């Protein structure tokens, strides 16, 4: 799973910071900005497994509704997935650390799936039997 970057104390500090953060946007109140960020319960990282290549390219586009230019970044990702007797190995692996002292550190597993016209990431949030 790799290195853990968030500790329980770190999450608690981030939660406290989010409740006092000031809005960087004129016309958006601090309270509305804090609501938009949400009440942080946990944070973690996910790694994409077996990446062969990743690159980005940026395009300038014009928003026809308000005639403004915007940058659009296109992400090109190529990775391998392995098929096992139990199904596809996870495409993503990571962890989620809660700020609650009674919660364990959770493991995250994820797969890219195609559902009709939608591409979705299916995730599982699991704990291990040994308390890891």
N, CA, C and O of each residue as an XYZ file, in Angstrom:
528
protein
N       0.821     -1.190      0.000
C       0.000      0.000      0.000
C       0.862      1.249      0.000
O       0.400      2.300     -0.443
N       2.071      1.177      0.470
C       2.950      2.335      0.426
C       2.902      3.165      1.688
O       2.302      2.779      2.692
N       3.543      4.303      1.614
C       3.685      5.193      2.756
C       2.371      5.892      3.096
O       1.600      6.257      2.209
N       2.131      6.070      4.388
C       0.973      6.816      4.862
C       1.380      8.265      5.088
O       2.345      8.543      5.800
N       0.646      9.179      4.483
C       0.967     10.593      4.609
C       0.081     11.311      5.611
O       0.446     12.378      6.105
N      -1.081     10.742      5.919
C      -1.999     11.371      6.862
C      -2.061     10.557      8.144
O      -2.206      9.335      8.116
N      -1.949     11.253      9.267
C      -2.120     10.617     10.577
C      -3.467     11.080     11.136
O      -4.085     11.999     10.597
N      -3.922     10.437     12.227
C      -5.165     10.870     12.868
C      -5.057     12.328     13.321
O      -5.997     13.105     13.151
N      -3.907     12.697     13.898
C      -3.708     14.083     14.337
C      -3.703     15.045     13.154
O      -4.230     16.154     13.246
N      -3.106     14.617     12.045
C      -3.092     15.450     10.843
C      -4.488     15.717     10.327
O      -4.797     16.839      9.927
N      -5.338     14.703     10.330
C      -6.728     14.857      9.887
C      -7.475     15.808     10.819
O      -8.232     16.663     10.361
N      -7.263     15.659     12.114
C      -7.921     16.550     13.075
C      -7.501     18.001     12.838
O      -8.327     18.909     12.926
N      -6.223     18.218     12.539
C      -5.741     19.562     12.242
C      -6.351     20.128     10.964
O      -6.713     21.303     10.912
N      -6.462     19.298      9.943
C      -7.081     19.743      8.693
C      -8.554     20.080      8.894
O      -9.052     21.051      8.325
N      -9.257     19.275      9.708
C     -10.671     19.568      9.996
C     -10.813     20.930     10.667
O     -11.678     21.727     10.304
N      -9.959     21.183     11.641
C     -10.017     22.458     12.360
C      -9.706     23.613     11.404
O     -10.381     24.641     11.440
N      -8.703     23.455     10.560
C      -8.324     24.488      9.598
C      -9.473     24.798      8.637
O      -9.734     25.963      8.335
N     -10.154     23.765      8.160
C     -11.258     23.972      7.203
C     -12.396     24.763      7.813
O     -13.125     25.453      7.100
N     -12.557     24.674      9.119
C     -13.654     25.408      9.784
C     -13.332     26.886      9.955
O     -14.220     27.676     10.276
N     -12.076     27.271      9.746
C     -11.676     28.669      9.928
C     -11.123     29.295      8.651
O     -10.755     30.470      8.659
N     -11.056     28.542      7.555
C     -10.459     29.027      6.315
C     -11.282     30.181      5.744
O     -12.510     30.177      5.831
N     -10.609     31.153      5.167
C     -11.244     32.316      4.553
C     -11.432     32.064      3.063
O     -10.612     31.402      2.427
N     -12.503     32.588      2.521
C     -12.778     32.439      1.092
C     -11.779     33.258      0.279
O     -11.563     34.434      0.570
N     -11.164     32.643     -0.745
C     -10.250     33.401     -1.598
C     -10.979     34.142     -2.723
O     -10.343     34.814     -3.535
N     -12.312     34.021     -2.774
C     -13.085     34.587     -3.876
C     -13.952     35.744     -3.395
O     -14.657     35.623     -2.393
N     -13.900     36.858     -4.105
C     -14.782     37.971     -3.767
C     -16.201     37.569     -4.139
O     -16.431     36.942     -5.173
N     -17.141     37.935     -3.293
C     -18.531     37.580     -3.543
C     -18.930     36.232     -2.965
O     -20.110     35.882     -3.005
N     -17.983     35.461     -2.426
C     -18.287     34.183     -1.779
C     -17.908     34.324     -0.306
O     -16.745     34.545      0.031
N     -18.908     34.193      0.560
C     -18.644     34.368      1.992
C     -17.775     33.228      2.517
O     -17.693     32.160      1.911
N     -17.132     33.475      3.651
C     -16.310     32.440      4.283
C     -17.154     31.206      4.624
O     -16.715     30.073      4.430
N     -18.366     31.438      5.134
C     -19.245     30.323      5.512
C     -19.628     29.506      4.277
O     -19.598     28.276      4.322
N     -19.986     30.169      3.178
C     -20.342     29.442      1.957
C     -19.151     28.665      1.407
O     -19.312     27.547      0.918
N     -17.966     29.247      1.482
C     -16.764     28.565      1.010
C     -16.479     27.333      1.874
O     -16.148     26.267      1.354
N     -16.608     27.485      3.193
C     -16.389     26.363      4.106
C     -17.416     25.256      3.865
O     -17.078     24.074      3.926
N     -18.669     25.632      3.592
C     -19.702     24.631      3.274
C     -19.363     23.889      1.989
O     -19.547     22.675      1.900
N     -18.865     24.620      0.992
C     -18.514     23.988     -0.286
C     -17.369     22.989     -0.104
O     -17.345     21.952     -0.766
N     -16.421     23.291      0.788
C     -15.326     22.357      1.068
C     -15.835     21.110      1.787
O     -15.318     20.013      1.576
N     -16.840     21.279      2.629
C     -17.396     20.157      3.372
C     -16.654     19.905      4.671
O     -15.578     20.453      4.908
N     -17.246     19.067      5.507
C     -16.680     18.700      6.804
C     -15.780     17.487      6.604
O     -16.269     16.379      6.384
N     -14.487     17.689      6.679
C     -13.524     16.616      6.427
C     -13.643     15.519      7.480
O     -13.524     15.783      8.677
N     -13.875     14.302      7.033
C     -13.968     13.150      7.924
C     -12.742     12.259      7.834
O     -12.341     11.647      8.824
N     -12.145     12.184      6.651
C     -10.990     11.317      6.439
C     -10.269     11.780      5.180
O     -10.843     12.481      4.346
N      -9.014     11.385      5.051
C      -8.234     11.693      3.850
C      -7.261     10.551      3.607
O      -6.938      9.791      4.519
N      -6.805     10.441      2.393
C      -5.869      9.382      2.064
C      -5.327      9.564      0.663
O      -5.468     10.629      0.062
N      -4.721      8.543      0.159
C      -4.141      8.557     -1.179
C      -4.471      7.256     -1.898
O      -4.622      6.202     -1.281
N      -4.578      7.359     -3.217
C      -4.793      6.196     -4.065
C      -3.692      6.187     -5.114
O      -3.383      7.219     -5.710
N      -3.106      5.025     -5.336
C      -2.082      4.842     -6.360
C      -2.683      4.060     -7.520
O      -3.396      3.079     -7.312
N      -2.392      4.495     -8.737
C      -2.805      3.736     -9.912
C      -1.754      2.658    -10.135
O      -0.561      2.945    -10.223
N      -2.206      1.435    -10.224
C      -1.306      0.293    -10.354
C      -0.846      0.104    -11.798
O      -1.611      0.357    -12.730
N       0.399     -0.339    -11.990
C       0.931     -0.797    -13.271
C       0.821      0.227    -14.398
O       0.395     -0.104    -15.505
N       1.204      1.463    -14.116
C       1.139      2.531    -15.119
C       2.258      2.348    -16.141
O       3.428      2.238    -15.775
N       1.897      2.316    -17.417
C       2.878      2.264    -18.508
C       3.266      3.657    -18.963
O       4.435      3.916    -19.251
N       2.291      4.560    -19.031
C       2.593      5.933    -19.443
C       1.509      6.874    -18.945
O       0.353      6.491    -18.759
N       1.919      8.108    -18.737
C       0.997      9.163    -18.324
C       1.549     10.477    -18.845
O       2.712     10.804    -18.608
N       0.722     11.228    -19.551
C       1.129     12.560    -19.982
C      -0.099     13.451    -20.054
O      -1.234     12.976    -20.035
N       0.145     14.722    -20.136
C      -0.943     15.687    -20.223
C      -0.678     16.650    -21.364
O       0.463     16.868    -21.771
N      -1.751     17.216    -21.863
C      -1.648     18.290    -22.848
C      -2.721     19.308    -22.496
O      -3.790     18.950    -22.003
N      -2.430     20.580    -22.750
C      -3.350     21.650    -22.408
C      -3.838     22.339    -23.666
O      -3.059     22.650    -24.567
N      -5.135     22.571    -23.713
C      -5.753     23.265    -24.832
C      -6.439     24.523    -24.321
O      -6.897     24.562    -23.179
N      -6.510     25.531    -25.145
C      -7.295     26.739    -24.848
C      -8.637     26.583    -25.545
O      -8.691     26.290    -26.739
N      -9.710     26.776    -24.807
C     -11.045     26.717    -25.391
C     -11.801     27.983    -25.008
O     -11.475     28.632    -24.014
N     -12.795     28.324    -25.787
C     -13.623     29.488    -25.508
C     -14.982     29.010    -25.021
O     -15.658     28.225    -25.685
N     -15.367     29.499    -23.851
C     -16.694     29.216    -23.317
C     -17.669     30.122    -24.054
O     -17.658     31.337    -23.859
N     -18.503     29.544    -24.893
C     -19.387     30.331    -25.756
C     -20.484     31.039    -24.982
O     -21.064     32.002    -25.484
N     -20.787     30.581    -23.759
C     -21.842     31.229    -22.972
C     -21.403     32.583    -22.429
O     -22.192     33.528    -22.407
N     -20.154     32.681    -21.993
C     -19.707     33.967    -21.434
C     -18.432     34.485    -22.102
O     -17.795     35.406    -21.590
N     -18.061     33.908    -23.226
C     -16.958     34.389    -24.065
C     -15.636     34.501    -23.315
O     -14.865     35.434    -23.543
N     -15.377     33.559    -22.429
C     -14.100     33.563    -21.713
C     -13.257     32.394    -22.192
O     -13.773     31.351    -22.596
N     -11.954     32.595    -22.135
C     -11.029     31.516    -22.496
C     -10.731     30.689    -21.259
O     -10.586     31.220    -20.158
N     -10.642     29.386    -21.457
C     -10.324     28.480    -20.364
C      -9.250     27.511    -20.825
O      -9.167     27.169    -22.005
N      -8.440     27.077    -19.890
C      -7.484     26.009    -20.164
C      -8.155     24.677    -19.844
O      -8.793     24.527    -18.802
N      -8.007     23.724    -20.738
C      -8.505     22.374    -20.520
C      -7.302     21.440    -20.592
O      -6.566     21.441    -21.579
N      -7.105     20.647    -19.548
C      -6.004     19.694    -19.530
C      -6.538     18.309    -19.860
O      -7.496     17.839    -19.246
N      -5.915     17.662    -20.829
C      -6.276     16.303    -21.217
C      -5.240     15.368    -20.609
O      -4.038     15.545    -20.808
N      -5.716     14.367    -19.864
C      -4.839     13.400    -19.216
C      -4.867     12.102    -20.015
O      -5.933     11.527    -20.239
N      -3.710     11.648    -20.438
C      -3.589     10.390    -21.176
C      -2.890      9.383    -20.276
O      -1.724      9.552    -19.919
N      -3.617      8.337    -19.918
C      -3.105      7.344    -18.980
C      -3.210      5.967    -19.617
O      -4.243      5.604    -20.181
N      -2.136      5.216    -19.519
C      -2.138      3.837    -20.012
C      -1.588      2.962    -18.892
O      -0.500      3.207    -18.370
N      -2.367      1.927    -18.529
C      -1.916      1.010    -17.488
C      -2.374     -0.399    -17.822
O      -3.296     -0.600    -18.612
N      -1.714     -1.368    -17.205
C      -2.036     -2.784    -17.407
C      -2.912     -3.281    -16.265
O      -2.757     -2.848    -15.124
N      -3.829     -4.189    -16.574
C      -4.569     -4.866    -15.507
C      -4.333     -6.360    -15.649
O      -4.238     -6.897    -16.753
N      -4.243     -7.002    -14.516
C      -3.962     -8.439    -14.485
C      -5.209     -9.199    -14.102
O      -5.938     -8.800    -13.194
N      -5.451    -10.295    -14.793
C      -6.621    -11.128    -14.533
C      -6.182    -12.335    -13.721
O      -5.284    -13.079    -14.115
N      -6.836    -12.514    -12.576
C      -6.510    -13.614    -11.684
C      -7.714    -14.537    -11.586
O      -8.793    -14.211    -12.081
N      -7.533    -15.678    -10.956
C      -8.661    -16.607    -10.806
C      -9.778    -16.010     -9.949
O     -10.921    -16.463    -10.017
N      -9.450    -14.988     -9.137
C     -10.460    -14.326     -8.309
C     -11.025    -13.083     -8.983
O     -11.820    -12.366     -8.376
N     -10.633    -12.811    -10.225
C     -11.088    -11.620    -10.937
C      -9.924    -10.685    -11.213
O      -8.771    -11.021    -10.944
N     -10.224     -9.521    -11.746
C      -9.178     -8.541    -12.038
C      -8.530     -8.055    -10.751
O      -9.217     -7.780     -9.767
N      -7.199     -7.950    -10.760
C      -6.538     -7.333     -9.616
C      -6.906     -5.848     -9.628
O      -7.195     -5.296    -10.689
N      -6.898     -5.193     -8.461
C      -7.319     -3.787     -8.410
C      -6.470     -2.896     -9.322
O      -5.258     -3.075     -9.442
N      -7.132     -1.947     -9.952
C      -6.445     -0.949    -10.765
C      -5.893      0.171     -9.882
O      -4.934      0.848    -10.251
N      -6.510      0.355     -8.715
C      -6.112      1.396     -7.764
C      -5.981      0.766     -6.388
O      -6.749     -0.129     -6.035
N      -5.012      1.228     -5.613
C      -4.868      0.811     -4.220
C      -4.490      2.040     -3.406
O      -3.796      2.935     -3.889
N      -4.954      2.066     -2.170
C      -4.616      3.196     -1.322
C      -5.110      3.001      0.084
O      -5.371      1.883      0.527
N      -5.234      4.117      0.784
C      -5.676      4.084      2.172
C      -6.532      5.304      2.460
O      -6.488      6.298      1.735
N      -7.300      5.216      3.515
C      -8.116      6.319      3.999
C      -7.944      6.362      5.500
O      -8.208      5.376      6.188
N      -7.503      7.504      6.016
C      -7.273      7.668      7.451
C      -8.336      8.604      8.007
O      -8.497      9.728      7.531
N      -9.052      8.138      9.009
C     -10.064      8.940      9.678
C      -9.418      9.750     10.791
O      -8.342      9.402     11.278
N     -10.076     10.829     11.190
C      -9.634     11.593     12.343
C     -10.206     11.071     13.640
O      -9.859     11.567     14.712
N     -11.082     10.071     13.565
C     -11.717      9.487     14.739
C     -10.780      8.451     15.358
O     -10.327      7.533     14.675
N     -10.491      8.600     16.647
C      -9.549      7.696     17.321
C      -9.994      6.239     17.312
O      -9.153      5.342     17.385
N     -11.295      5.984     17.223
C     -11.761      4.595     17.268
C     -11.762      3.924     15.888
O     -11.962      2.713     15.793
N     -11.541      4.697     14.823
C     -11.540      4.114     13.475
C     -10.177      3.532     13.126
O      -9.145      4.096     13.491
N     -10.171      2.403     12.417
C      -8.894      1.867     11.917
C      -8.473      2.636     10.669
O      -9.221      3.469     10.157
N      -7.280      2.349     10.193
C      -6.886      2.867      8.894
C      -7.492      1.935      7.853
O      -7.271      0.724      7.898
N      -8.240      2.483      6.935
C      -8.914      1.676      5.925
C      -8.044      1.528      4.689
O      -7.254      2.412      4.359
N      -8.198      0.405      4.014
C      -7.565      0.193      2.722
C      -8.614      0.439      1.644
O      -9.794      0.139      1.829
N      -8.173      0.985      0.523
C      -9.055      1.226     -0.615
C      -8.562      0.393     -1.784
O      -7.366      0.341     -2.071
N      -9.501     -0.256     -2.451
C      -9.206     -0.948     -3.702
C     -10.188     -0.417     -4.730
O     -11.346     -0.155     -4.406
N      -9.734     -0.254     -5.973
C     -10.632      0.291     -6.986
C     -10.390     -0.303     -8.359
O      -9.295     -0.770     -8.674
N     -11.433     -0.273     -9.164
C     -11.393     -0.797    -10.532
C     -12.116      0.173    -11.449
O     -13.141      0.740    -11.071
N     -11.592      0.367    -12.649
C     -12.333      1.093    -13.676
C     -13.342      0.135    -14.278
O     -12.990     -0.985    -14.650
N     -14.575      0.555    -14.379
C     -15.629     -0.266    -14.970
C     -16.398      0.549    -16.000
O     -16.515      1.768    -15.884
N     -16.910     -0.128    -16.989
C     -17.741      0.495    -18.008
C     -19.193      0.122    -17.720
O     -19.532     -1.060    -17.662
N     -20.048      1.125    -17.541
C     -21.478      0.918    -17.332
C     -22.211      1.694    -18.415
O     -22.461      2.891    -18.273
N     -22.553      1.004    -19.499
C     -23.174      1.698    -20.631
C     -22.214      2.722    -21.196
O     -21.097      2.380    -21.581
N     -22.635      3.969    -21.250
C     -21.791      5.046    -21.765
C     -20.892      5.660    -20.693
O     -20.061      6.515    -20.998
N     -21.052      5.234    -19.453
C     -20.298      5.823    -18.348
C     -19.093      4.975    -17.981
O     -19.180      3.748    -17.931
N     -17.978      5.626    -17.727
C     -16.816      4.979    -17.151
C     -16.787      5.380    -15.683
O     -16.767      6.569    -15.362
N     -16.786      4.407    -14.800
C     -16.852      4.670    -13.366
C     -15.682      3.997    -12.655
O     -15.070      3.066    -13.179
N     -15.388      4.477    -11.473
C     -14.422      3.811    -10.610
C     -15.217      3.149     -9.491
O     -15.872      3.822     -8.695
N     -15.151      1.831     -9.442
C     -15.790      1.082     -8.361
C     -14.770      0.962     -7.245
O     -13.634      0.555     -7.486
N     -15.161      1.314     -6.019
C     -14.211      1.238     -4.909
C     -14.737      0.327     -3.810
O     -15.941      0.130     -3.650
N     -13.792     -0.217     -3.066
C     -14.086     -0.978     -1.854
C     -13.259     -0.380     -0.732
O     -12.069     -0.114     -0.897
N     -13.886     -0.175      0.390
C     -13.221      0.314      1.588
C     -13.183     -0.856      2.555
O     -14.233     -1.325      2.993
N     -11.989     -1.339      2.897
C     -11.863     -2.562      3.686
C     -10.897     -2.368      4.850
O     -10.042     -1.483      4.830
N     -11.054     -3.209      5.853
C     -10.067     -3.316      6.926
C      -9.493     -4.733      6.836
O     -10.088     -5.614      6.215
N      -8.355     -4.937      7.450
C      -7.761     -6.269      7.452
C      -8.102     -6.942      8.770
O      -8.422     -6.278      9.756
N      -8.030     -8.250      8.777
C      -8.352     -9.017      9.970
C      -7.309     -8.856     11.059
O      -7.615     -9.044     12.237
N      -6.088     -8.513     10.692
C      -5.020     -8.395     11.687
C      -4.894     -6.978     12.242
O      -3.950     -6.689     12.977
N      -5.839     -6.083     11.899
C      -5.806     -4.722     12.418
C      -4.807     -3.837     11.723
O      -4.574     -2.712     12.166
N      -4.207     -4.307     10.645
C      -3.194     -3.544      9.910
C      -3.733     -2.235      9.408
O      -3.007     -1.473      8.769
